[in-house]
Amino acid sequence: MTTYDALLHELRARTREITAAELAEAGAVTIIDVREADEYARGAIAGAVWIPRGLLEPKIERAAPDRATPLVVYCAAGNRSVLAARTLQELGYTDVRSLAGGFTAYQRSGLPWHTPTALGPEQTERYARHLSLPEVGVAGQNQLLAARVVCIGAGGLGCPAALYLAAAGVGTLGLIDHDIVDASNLQRQILHATDRVGVAKVESARLALAQINPGVTVEPHRTRLASGNALELLAPYDVIIDGSDNFPTRYLVNDAALRLAKPVVHASIYRFEGQITQFSAHGRPCYRCLYPRPPLPDAGASCAVAGVLGVLPGVIGVLQATEAIKIILGLGEQLVGRLVLYDALAARFRELAIARDPACASCGDGVDRNTLELGDYEQFCAAR
């Protein structure tokens, strides 16, 4: 049996340490802050990734997927970081150092540090249930408040997705839709209301979201997404939620996202069934890997023709919001390379793997995403 002090002494003798002055000259390293939320909120090293010690094992791979990444771990005084360094080495990380003296020594050295943005009293109350989650906390809520998400469509999928993102405190929400509210929308598009029939959907949604969370900035874009404006409209946002209801727009969103290196949370609904997946910022696989060509015209009927169960987009749209939040916070196992299918009548979820297509016209071998041309997707789908 050993004591904590004895264990710490033994580990320190076997752990490489780095001083604050050496860290300032270290060049490209990933700095991991393993302190608790209250400590982090009082000050941190600029650029450090905050992962509380208790969450280090499940979250470190998001921050440093390459086990050869040079890591510097710090805590308050340099004790917990030694324990964390051992854990990282056991996980296979080969270049791990502990900051000698921790953040206390770093502050005393006179090197620059910053105070993470503090939440105001109203925000602390509003987001209390997020702050109680160690995986979110103050730092995570600040990430949400700083995030920018755009919803393609303010309809069946865009409405529940935008509603929950606003409630979660995503700081800026873009809405792209050219349509107006119709009475037939109200059966499923929950941001709209009877007294706003005839109003532009993006304006109707903006009014509703302001009631949910007045602290969120809503950027309405009353326009149809097209090849000529897609890059400009999507570039300012961190995450794209594709709730469009037609194949030309889906192919356009895919190719624009590849050009911009933006993640896309894609979903669609049809009668009693829905599907959702995520295409990462790396874009492999992408939407065109899933659908190299659009389906035959009679197989892709719209909701207006085929009908849709009113509650179905609520299920799938909320899943889209969930995936967007996971992307922003770097949480959990994301839906890249996986297609989740939901059958409302059977109350059953199924999952299919999406393989990357080396011959894909959008992300295949030899395709330069930086010069990917946004073409005439209506003609492409009509030709099919």
N, C-alpha and C positions, 0 to 999 in steps of 0.2 A: 504494500500500500504506500502511496506517495501523497504528499501534500500539494496544494495549489502552488505554493512558492517554489517547491522543489521542481515541479513540472515546468513552471515558467522559466526557472533558471536553466533547466536542461534544454528546453526548446530555444531559448535565447542564444545559447551557445551554438546551436545548430542552424540558426536563422540568419540570413544576410540582412544587415541593416543599412539604412541610408540616412544621412543627415539632411536637414532642411536645405543647407547650402548646396549639398551635392544634388539634391532633387531639383533645385533651380537650374542646374546645369545639365540635367540628365537627358534632355532632348525628348524624343517621342516615347512616352510611357503612359500607361493607363493607371490613373490614381483611383483607388477604391477607398471610400470612407465607410467604415463599418460601425460607426457610432449610432446611438439611438436618435429618434426624431427630435427630441428636445435639445440635444447637443448640436445636431446638425443645424437646427433653426437659429442657433446663436452665432454661427459662423462656420465657414468651410473653405477649403482650398478651391480656388477657381478652376473649373473644368473637371473636378472630381466627380466620380459616379458614386452616388449614395446608395449603399446596400447594407441595411442593418445586419449585424453579425448573425442574427437568427435566420436571416433569409439568404445568406451568402451562397449556400449550396444550390438552391433552386434557381437563383437569379444570375449567378456569375457568367453562365454561358451566353446570356444575352449581351452582357457588357464586353466579354472577351471570348468569342467563339474559337479563336486560335489559341491553343495551349502554349504556344511559344511567345505569346504577347508579353512584353515586359510589364510587370505589375508592381506597383508600390501601394501597400496597404497601410492605412493609418487609423488610429483611434484617438482617445483623449491624451493618454500618457505613454502609449507604446506597449501596453500589456496585451490587450485584446487583439491587437494587430499581429502579435507573435503567434497567438493561437489561430488566428485567421490564416496566416501564412502557412502554417502546418496543414490546415484543411485544404488550401489551394494546391499545395504540393501533392497531397494525397489524391486530389482530383486530376493530377497530371500536368499542372502548370509548372513549367521548367525554369522560369525567370521571375522569382517572387522575392521582394524585399519589404521589410517593415520599416516604417518611418521612426527613427530613434526619437524618443521623447514625445511622439505623437503631435497632435495639433497644438498642444501647449507650447512645445519647443518651436514649432513652426511660427506661431504668433510672436514669440519672443525674438525670433531671428530678424524680424522686421520685414519679412517677405510679404507681398500683397495677398490678401484674402478677402472674401466678401461675405455679406450676410444674406442668405437666401430670402427672397421676398416673403414678408410676413403676411398672413391673412388678417383682414380686418375682422371686427367683432361679428358683423353680419355674415361674412363668408365663413367664419369659424362655426357659427350656428347652422348655416345652410348646409355645409358640407361635413357636418359632425360625423356622420356614419362613414364617410370616406376616410376622415382623419383617424378613425378608430381602427382602420385596417392597416396593419404594418406594411402591407404591400403597396399601399397608396400613401397615406400620411400627408404631411405638409408638403414635402417635396413632390410627391405625385400629383397632389391637387394643383400645385403651381405649374406642373407640366401640362395638366389639362387646361388651366386658365390661359396658358401661353400658346396652346395648340390652335391650328386652323384646319377645319374640315369642310369640304364642299360636298353637297348632295346633288347629284344629277337627277333632277325631278323632284317636285314637291307634291307627289301623288301618293299612291298606296304605300310604297316602301319608304319614300323620302320623309313622309309625315312622322311615322313612329320613330324612325332613326333620328331625325332632327329633334324631336321632342325629348327623347332620352339623352341625347348629347347635350342639349341645352340644360336639362335638369342636372346633368353631371358636372356642368361648369366648363365645358369646352368653350374657350374664350371667344372664338370667332367661327361663325357658321355661314358658309356661302350656300345659296340656293339658286339653282339654274333651272328655269322653266319658263316657257313662253305662253302657257295656257291660262285660261281663266277658270274660276270655280263654277262647276255645273252641279245641278241638284243630284245627278246620278253619282257624283263623286262622294257624297256625304255618307254613303253606306260603308266606306272603308278608309277615307282620307281624313284622319281624325283631327288635323289641325284646322280644318275649314268648318264653317258653320252656315246655317241657313241664311242669316242676315248678310253673308258675304258672297252669296251666289252672284256671279257676274264680275267679281273683283279678281284681279290678277292673283294667281296662286301664290307667287312669291310674296306679294304684299299681305295676303291673307295669313300666310304662314308666319311672316314677320310679326304681325299683330299678336298672334297666338303665342309665339315663343317669348315675346316681351312680357306676357302675363305669367309664363312659367318661370322665367329667370331674366329680370331686367338687366342683370350684369353681363349678359352675353351680347356680343355685337353680331347682328345679323346683316349679311351683305346680300341683298336680293339682286339677281341678274335676270331680268325679264327678257329672255332671248332664247332662241333655239341653238343648242350647241352644234357647231358646224366646223368643217375643216379649217375655215378661215379665222375662227376665233378661239378654237379649243385650247391651243397652247397658252394664249394670253389669259384666258379665264381660269385655267387650272393651275398655272404656275405658282400663284401666291399661297397655295394650300399644301398642308402636310400629308393629308389623307384624302382620297377620293372615294365617296360612296356612290356606286352606280346603281341607281334605282330606275333606270330607263326602261321603257316598255317596247323597244324595237331594236332589231339587230343592227341596222346601220349605226345607231348611236353607240351601241356596245362595242362594235369594232373600232369606232372612232375613239372612244374613251380608252380602249386598250392601247392603241398605237400612240395616242397623245401621252398617256402615262409612261409608256416605254421611253419616249423622247425625253420626258421630264424626270424620269427615275422616281416616280411617285407610286406608293402602294395603292391598290384598288380593292375595295371590298365589294364584290359583285354579288347580286342576287336577282332572282326572277321568280314570278308566281304565275300559276296557270290553273284555273278551276279550283281544285282542292289540294294542289301540290305546290311546293316551293323548293328552291335550291339556293345555296349560298357557298361561296368560296372566297379566297383571297389571292390576289396576284401581287407578289412582293415588288418592292422597288427595283429588284434585279430582273423581274419579269420573266422568269423561267421556272415553271411553265407560265404561259400567258393565256388570254382568252381564246386566241386563235389556235393554240395547241388543243384546247377543249373542243372548239368548233372551227375546224379548218375552213369549212364552208357553212353558210347559213342553211337552215332546214328548208325543205320545199315550202312554197307559199302556203299550202293548205295545212301544213303541220305547225305553223307559227302564228296561229290566230291570236289577235289581241284580246285583252280582257273584255273589251266592248263587244266583241263577237262571241267569244267562248264563255264569258262570265267568270266570276271569281268569288269565292266565299269571303264575306266581308272581314272576318277576323284574321284570315290567313296572312295578309301583309303585315299585320301587327306582330305576329310571331316572327316572321322572317326579317322585318325591319328592325326589330329590337335585337335580333342576333347580329345584324350589320352594325348597329351602334356598339354592341359588346366587342366585336372584333376591332372596330376603330379605336376604342378605349384601350384594348390590349396592345395595339400597335403603338399608341402614344406612350403608354407606360412601360412597354417592353415586358408584358406579363404573359405567363402561360404558354400553351402550345397553340400557335396560330394556324389558320386554315390553309396555308400555302401548300399546294400540291394535293389538296383534299377537297372533294365536293360533297357537301352534306345535303341529302335529299329528305324532305319532310312530306309525309302523306297524312293529311289532316283526318281523313276518314278512317284510316287504320291506326291513327295515333302512333306512328312509327317513324323513327329517324333511321336513315341508312347512310353509309359513307362509302364513297368511291375514290380511288386514287386517280390523280391527273398526272399523266406522264408528259414530260417535255418532248416536243417533236423536233428532232434535229433539222428537219426540213421546213419548219414553220416559217411562213413568209414574214412574220413580225419579229420573232426572237430566235430563229434558227441559226445554225452554224453559218458564219460568214456574213450575217446581217449586221450592219452597223446601225444600232439604235439611234445614234446621234443624227443620222441623216435619213431616218425613216420618213418616208413621204406620207402625208395625210391626204388620201385620195378621195374619190367619189364613192362613198360607201353605199349610197342608195343604188347606184348603178351596179355595184358589186353584188348586192343582195338581190336586185331585180333580175340580174343575169342568171342567178341560181334558179 
